[in-house]
Amino acid sequence: MRPLYLTALLLMLCCLGCTPVGFNPRSDSSPFSAATLKQVGLYLYLNGTEGQIAALAAAIHTLEVYDATAGVWLPLERHPDRGNHPDGQRYLGGSLLAPGVYPQLRITLATGDTTTTRSVATGLTRLEAGERACLQLWHNAPPPGASAEMSAAAPRRNGSWHVEVVQPPYTGDLLAILGGGGTEVLLLRSDNLHARVAIGLQERWNDWHLLEDEGIWGLASTSMTLRERGSWRVLDRLGLPLVERATEFAPVREATGVSAGDPTFFITDSGGNRLVSIGRRSGAQNIYAAGFSPTQILVQKYSAAGGTFSGGGERELIVVSAADGVYLFDPQSGASRRHSSAYRVADMSGDMEGTSNRVILALERINEVHSYALPEFSLQARYLCAAPPQQVLVVRNQVLVATGIGARNTLIWLNLRDMTRMGQLTLPFPLADMLYSPVTSSVYALSHDGVHLLQIDSIARRIDRHIELPTSGRRLLLVEQRRTEAGMSHP
């Protein structure tokens, strides 16, 4: 009886390792249970000139919203002003509240011995559990011809107020921040970091990608969701029955075990210690060994010998960072190998334009950044960091490396060809994520605690803007219209 049982078990494991599994691609996983998904979020921003904002913010004593369901006014938690905000906008505060209707905002102004209260319509309809709203508050402008001193003077208490809630489609060049523990998105203008929209995902995302011809794909623990890029409404869902705890994912064009023309996602499953692929059209899944607790995944294009990216020589290599080393996987042939067990990868980056055939690894234990050439994955150059590397980003012919230990944090520019140092910038905090925008020529850097965001001029190597976020951010994503029109791909 026992030999028969063991034989059946081995056969089952072998089939799982190499046979596509069909299932309903529209199936949904069980919802993520968290307190934030049972509440609604309101975030209030004050807009105007710097003089107006400073005077109004100093005069605002309390902020409240009216809960039409309970018939009571509820206070909004004020955000302390530490000077970290963009010109022309300031985050005043917000709160997580019970689902319901919040039709009015009440503002109490206190200047000297005088207190005045104003109520203004929010324009909000009922907010359901998990939803978010970003309220843009405006005060009437100074009269024509007013002096700068008058504009900056104490606010006119009899002036008018109005609230704007930006409606879809959300157009323009935007920077998306995944925050609230992965349950919400804040959309900022990528040129000046003005907050525009807050979106509740009503689930928890661990990773996301923008695919120009489809939309924004988000990865939850055991499912994936596709949202339309202009409205962020849900278009599709994919269930992941073979995944225990999804961490990151990456799209590839073709993969073994999947029908030709069926674009595929590869997902690191840190709970199941494996790599899982899923065809986006067929729902067919495969599983592959990927070391112990795989997390980061990078897909890098490269030019095979004798080929070019415009011809038949374009290929892709999947690089996976696991707790026990770096694993390389060829999605077209299914071949894989472990590169090293001695490295602990802090971050990975590839050449977005796919012209240099390089992959960059930031290695924590040895405080080095390595440049590898494809397809051999041979070490071409290395840079020894003075502190542990945290983030790495390839920007055209340069490599940006964020390093830090304690209060000493630095952003270093390296030459992509030989990894020689080109310059550096002192950072106010360690980083959790970095992105580069060719539209603004800016690098966006998210702090490790997720509270701060920097906009860095990549050419002048200086910090242009530093803002604080209403909730702790986890990941950055660029959704830029001008970049799409220019035919550029998103990372």
N, C-alpha and C positions, 0 to 999 in steps of 0.2 A: 504494500500500500504506500509506504514512504517513498520508494524509488519512483513510482508513478506520479506522486504529488510533486516531487522535485523536478521531474522531467517537464511536467505541465507548467510549473512556475518559470523554468528557464525558457521555454518556448514563448511564454507570454512576454517576458522581458525583452527577448530578441525582437519580437514583433513590434513592441512599443518603440524600440530604438531605431527602426528603419522603415516602418510602414506608415504612409500618410493616414491620418485619421479624419474621416469626414464628420461634420456636424453642422447644425444650423448656425450660420454666421450671424444671424440676428438675435441669437439667444443672449440673455442678460444674466449677469451674476447677481448674487445677493448684495443688497445695498450696504455701503460702508456705514457703520454706526458710530456717530460722533456727535457731541453736543452742538458743534457749529453747524451741522447739517440739519438740525432741528430748529434753528433760529434764522432770522433775517438780519442783514447788516446794512446800516446806514452810515455813509461817510460824507462829511460836509466840507466843501472847499470854498474859500473866499477869493473872489477874483477882482481885479482892478489895477490901478497904478500902485506903485510901491508906497507912495505917500498915503493914498486912500486906505490901502490894506493895513498899514501900520497904525493909522489913527483909529480905524474901525475895530481892529482886533484888540487894541488897548481899551476901547470903550465897551466891548461886548462883555456883559457880566455873566449871563447864563444863556444856554441854548436848550430848547425843549422841542419835542415832537408830540403831536396829539395822537393818542391811541384811540381811534374811533370805536373799536370793539369794546374796550374797557371804559371809555369815556373819561380818560385821565391824561394829564400832561406828563411826559416822561423826560428826564434830563438826558442830554447827550454828554458823554464824557469828553471833557476838554483836553486837547493835545497841547502839551507845553511847547512854547516856541523857543527853540534853541538856535534859530537863525538858519536852519538847514531847509531851505525851500527855494524854488525857482522864482525869478522876478515875475511879478504879475499874478501869483497865486500862492495861497497858504492853506495848509490843512488845519482846520479848526478843531475837529474832533468827530466822534461817532460812537456808535454802540451796537451791540448785538441784542436784538429784541425778539419778542414772540411774533410769529406770523400774524398778519393783520393788515389793516388799512391805516396809513399815517398821512392824512391829507394836509396837515398844517405844521409849519415850523414857527416857533415863537422865539423872538430875539429880545433880550432885555439889555438895554444900554444904560450904563451908569457913567455920567461925567459930572464930577464935583458932587453937589448935593442933589442932583437931578437924576431921576430914574425914569426911563421910558420903555414901554413894551410895544413891540410890533409883531403882528402875525402875518405870515405870507403862505400862500398855497404852494404845496410841493409838486402837485401834478402827478402824484403817485397813485396807481391803482393798488389793488390788494397784492401784498407780497407773500408768497408761499414759503414754506420751510426751505432753507438752503439758498434763497435768492438774496441778491445784494443790489444796492442802489447808491449811486454817486450823485450827490446834490451839489450843483454849482450855484453858489450864492453871489449875487451882484447887488451893489448899491448904486443909486443914480449918480451919474458923472457930475463933476463940478460945472457950473455955468460956463458958457463960451467966454473965452478971454480971461478966465480966472488965472491968477498968478500961481506959481509953484507953491508959495507959502499957503495960499488959500486951499489948494488941493490937498496939502498935507496937514491942514488944521483939523481940529476936532470935528467929527462927523456931524452933519446936520440931522438931528433926531427926527425932523419932520420929513426927511427924504424918503423916497420910495425904495422898496426892496423887491427883488424877484428871484425865483429859483428856477434853474434850468436843469432838466434831466435829458442828457443826450440820447436820442433814439437811433435805432439801427436804420440803415446800414452804417457801420462804423468805418469810415473811409479815411484816407490820408496815410501818412507814415507813422506807424504806431509801434511802441515797445510794450510787450505784454509781460506782466510779472505774475507768476504763479505763487499765490500766497495763502494765508489762512490755513496752513498745514496742508496745502494742496487742494483746498476746497473752493477757491475763488480766484478770479483773475482781475487785475487792475490794468487798464489800458492807458498809457501815457503817450503824448506826442513825442516822437523821437527827437525833434529838433530842440524843444525847450523843457521837456519833462513835465509839462502840465498834465495833471490827471484829467481824464475825460469820462471813463466809464468803469463801473465795477460790475462784475458778472459772477453770479453764483453757479458753480458747476453741479451742485447737488450730488456730488460723489467726490472721492479723493483721488487726485491724479498724482502719479509719481514721476512721469516724464511726458514730453510732448514734442511734436514735430509739425511743421507747416509743409504740406505738399501742395504745390501751386495748382495742380489740376484737380485737386480733391477738396482740400480744406485743412483744418487743424485736427490732428489725431492726438488724443490723450490716452495715457496708459494708467489704469487703475490696477489693483492687486491681481485681479483675475478676469479683467475685461478691458476692452478698448472702445473709445467713443470718437466718432467723427463729427465735428462741428463746422458749420459754414463760416467762412472767414469774415464775411461782412456783418452778419447778425449774431453769430455764435450759437445759432439754434442747432439742435441735435439732428443730424442727417442719418446716422447709421450707428450700429453697435456690433461689436464682435465679442463673443464669449471665448474664454480661454480655459477650457476644461482640463487641459494638461498642465496648467501653471499653478503652482502653489503660492508664490509670492513674487510677482513681477517687479522688477526694479527699473530697468531702462529698456529702450527698444530702438531699432534703426531700420530704415527701409532699404531694400535691395531690389534690383530690376528682375533678376532671374535667380532661381535656386533649384537645387536638386530635389526631387521628390514632389515638385509642384509643376502643374501644367504650364507649357510655354505661354507667355503673355499674361501670366497671373502674377502681378506684383506681390512681393512678399515682405513681411515684417519678421525680424529676428529679435527675440525677447530674452533678456537675461532673467532667469528664475533663481533668485538667491535662496528661496525656500526649498526648491527641488534639486539644487546643485546641477543645473543644466541650462542648455540653450534651446529655446523652442522657436520654431518657425511656423508661420501661418500665412496661407495664401489669402489675400484680401478679397478675392472674388469667390473662390471655391470653399474657403474655410478649412482646407486640408492642413493638417498640422504634422510636424515631425519633431522629435526631440533628439538632442545630441549632448554628449558629455562635454562639460565646460569647467571642470575643476570644482573646487570647494567654494561655495557662496559667491558666484559670479555677480558682478554689479555693473561696472561701466562697459559700454559697447560702442565701438566706432566702426563705421563702414567707410573705407577709403578707396577711391578710384585710382587705378594706375594703368600705365601703358605697357602692355605685354611686349616681349621682344619682337621686333619687326612690325609692330602695329602702332596705330595712333588713335587718339580719342575720337577722331572723325571717321575712322574706319572700323575694322573688325577686331582691333587689338585692345579695346577697352575692357578691363576686367575690374572686379571688386574684391577686396579682402576685408574680412571681419576680424577685428581685434577685440578681445574680451579680457578685461581685468578681473581676476578672481583672487581670493585670499591666499591661494597657493601658487600664484604665478600669472603669467600672461599667455593667453591661448590665441592661436591664429587659425582661422577657418576660411576655406574657399567655398563660397555658397554655390558655385556652379558645379564643382566636382564632389563636394562633400568631404574633401580631405581636411584634416585638422592636425595640429601639433602644438605641444607646449613649448613656448619660447624660453621661459626662465622661471624658476621657483624662488629666486633670491630677491626679486623686486616687489615692492609694494607701491602700486601706481596711485599717485594722488590725482592725476588728471591726464587726459589724452586729447590730442588735437590732430586733425589732418589738414591738408591743403585744400581749401574749399573750391578753388578753381581747378584742382586736379591736374596741375601742370608739372609739379616737381617730383611726383612719385615718392613723397615723404610722409612719414608718420612720426609725431613727436610724443614722447612719454616723459612725464614729470615723475621722478622716483623719490619717494620720501626717505627711505632708510639710508640711502647713500647721498642724499641731497644733490642729485644730479638731474639734468635734463638731457635725454638722448634723442638723436635724430636717426631714424632707420629708413633705408631705401627699399622700395618695393620693385619686384616681387619677392626678392630673396629675404627681406626683412633683416638686412645686414646693417650693423652699426656704422654710420658714416661720420658722426661727430658727436661731441658731448660738451656740456657746460657744467662746471662745478659751482653750485650755489652756496652762498654764505649762510643761508637759512633754508629750512625745508620748503620746497616748492609746493604751492597750493593749487594754482591754476595755470594752464598753458593755452595759448591761442595763436594759431597761424594767421597772419594778416599779410597777404601778398608775399613779399620776399622777406618777411620778418617773422620772428617768433617772440611773442610777449609772454613773460613768465612772472607770475605773482608769487613772491616768497614772503615768509614771515615767521617770526618767533617772538612771543610776548608783544611788546608795543612797537617793535621794529618790523615794519612791513614795507616792501618795495616792489615796484613794477619795473621789470628789466626788459629792454629791447635787445634782441639778438639777431644776427644775420642768419637767415634760413640756410644758406649754403654751407657755412663753416662753423656756425654757432658762436661767433665772436661777439663780444659785447659792443653795443652801439649807443646805449644811453640808459637812463633810469629815472624813476619818479618815486618820491616818498608817498606812501599811502597812509591814510589815517586809521586803517583797520585791516585785518585779514579778509580774504575774499572767498565767496562760495561759488560764484559763477561769473563768466565774462562773455561778452558778445561784441562783434564788430559790425558796424553799419557802413557800407560804401556810399549810402545816400548822404549821411551827415559826416562821414570820415571820423566818427566817434567810436570809442570803446566804452561800453556800458559795464560797470563793475558792481556786483551785488555783494554786500558785506556778509561775513560768515554767520552773523546772527540774523541776517535777513531784514534788518531794520533800516539800513542805509543803502543808497544808490548813488553811484558816481557817474558822471558823463565826462569822459577824458578825451581831449583833443589828441588824436594819435599822431599828428604831424608835429605840433608844437610841444607835445609831451607835457601837458598841464591839465589840471582838473578845472573844467569849466563850470560844472554844477554839482552840488551835493544836496540831496534831499532825504527826508525821512519818510518812511512808508507807513500807512495806517495799520497794516498787519505784516507779520514777518514773511518775507518772500523766500522762495526756494529755488526757482529757476526763471531764466529770461528767455524771451522769444521775440524775434522781430517780425512784424507783419506790415511791411512797407509797400505802398502802392507804386512809388517811383522805381523801386528796385525791381518789381515785377514787370513794369512796362519796359525797363531796359533789358529784360531777358536774363536777369541774373537769378541764380538759384539760391535758396536759403540753406543755411547750415542745419 
